Amino acid sequence: MKTPLLIFLTVLSFGVSGQAVDAEKWNTVERMCGKVEWVEKMPSKHDSNSYEEKRKSIKEAEVRLYQREGDAPCCGTNPSHAKAVTNRVGIFEFKNIAPGKYWLVIVTEAKQYSHAVTYTPDAKNKEPIVCSDLLYDLSGGELQLGRMIHVD
C-alpha cells in the first residue's frame, strides 16, 4: 500500500551563491504541469502549537509561462511563452515546451502570483510524473512549489 507523503518546498532568496544553487535544484520540475490550490493554515483543534491546512483547488485560473533570464524579475513587458487554464480540479499542463528556465505565473481573482522554475525533462525516470503530484500552492499571498511523494 502506498501512503502519500506531502513535502513542501519554499524558495527563499539568499545572497550566497551555494544556497541559490540549492534553491534552483529544488525548483526543478520534470514535467510542465501541476495542480493549483489555495492553502489556508488554521490552528489545530487538538494542539494549540500546531496548525492544519485547508486546501481548495483553483479552477479556471490562467497559467502563463515566461522565459526567465538571469536574475531579472518576473515577466516585465515580455509576452508569455505559453498559456493554459486549470481544469475543474485545478490541474494544468503545458505540452511541447523546451527545457529551460521559466517564470510560472498563476492569474486568479485579478491577482498575479509567480514562481521561478527550471524545466528539465527526465527521460530516465521509470515512473512518470503525475501532474496532481506537483503542487503549486497559494498561501499567504505567495506561490510555493510542493511535491506529493508516495512511499511504499
N, C-alpha and C positions, 0 to 999 in steps of 0.2 A: 504494500500500500504506500502510495506516495503522499507525503504530508507537505503542504505548501509552507515555505518559509519566506517571509517577506523581508527584504533588505532594502533600505532606502539610502540613497547616496545624495548628499548635499554638496554642492560645489561652493567653495569659499575661495575668494581671490587672495592669494598670498604673493608677496614680493619676492620670495625665494624661488629661484628657478627650479630646484629639485621638487618642491612641493607643487609647483604649477604643472610639471610633467605628470605627477600622480593624478591631479585633477583631470588632465587630458585623458589619461588612461581610464579613469572611472566613468568618463562621459563618452566613451567609445561604444557605438552600437553596431551590431552585426546585421541589422535589418532596419530599414527606414519605415517604421510603423510603431504603433503603440496604442495605449488606452489612456484617455484623459479623464481625470476625476477631480472634483472638489474634495478637499480633505479638511475637516473641522476637528480640532482637538478639544475634547470635552473632559472635565475632571471625572475620574473614576468614582463610581458609586461605592466601590468596595475598599478603595485605598486612596486616601487623601494626597498621597505623594506621587500618584501616577495619573495617567490620562488614557482615554480610549479615543479611537479615531472613528469618526462618522464619515463615510465615503458616499459620493454620489457621482455617477457617470455624467459627463457633459456631452450632450448630444447636439448635433448640428453646429458645432464650433468650427470656424475656419482655421486650418492649419497651413502655415506657409513655411517654405524653406528659402533661406537666403544664403548665398555664398559667404563664408567667413574668411576675412583676410587679416592675418596678423592679430594685433591687439585692438583693432578698430572696433568701436561699439556696434551694437546690432543695427543692421538694416539701412539706416540713413535714407538716402534717396534712391538706392539701388532697387530695381524691380525684383520681385520674388522669382526664385528659380523654378518653383513648383507650388501648387496649391492642392489641398484636399479638404474634405469635410468629414467630421466624425459622424459615425452612424448612431443608431438609437442606444447603443451601449457604450458609446464614447471611443470606439476604435477607428483609427485612420491608417492608411498605408500609402506610401509613395512607391511607385514602380519605375524601373529603368533610370535610377539615379546613379550618377557616377560616384565612386568613392571620393571622399574629401571632407573638408571642414565646413560646417553649416551652422546657421542660426535656425533653430526650430522655434517658430512663433505661433502661439495659440491666441486667437482673437475670439473673445466671448464677452457678452454683455457690454459691448462698446469699449472693452479694455484689451490691451495687448500685453502678453507675457512671453518672454524669450528665454531660451536656454541654448548654450553652445554645445554642439555635439560633433563628434567625428564619426563618419560612416566608413566602416571597414568591413565589407562582407567577408565572411569566413567560410570558404568552400570546404574546409576540412572538418567543420563541425558536423558530427554524426547525427545529432538531434537538432532539427530545425528550430529556430527561434519562433515562438508563438507571440503574435502581436499583443495579446492581452497580458503577457508577462513583462512587457516593457511599459512601465507606469510613468506617466507624466502627471504629477500631482500639483494642483494649485492649492497652496496653503499659505496663509498669512501674506498674500499678495506676491508670492514668489512661485516660480515654476521649478519643480525639482524632478529629477530622474530617479526612478527606483526600478528594481527588478524583482520579479517573483521567481524564487528558486525552489524547485521541487526536490525533496530529499526522500530517498528510499528508506 
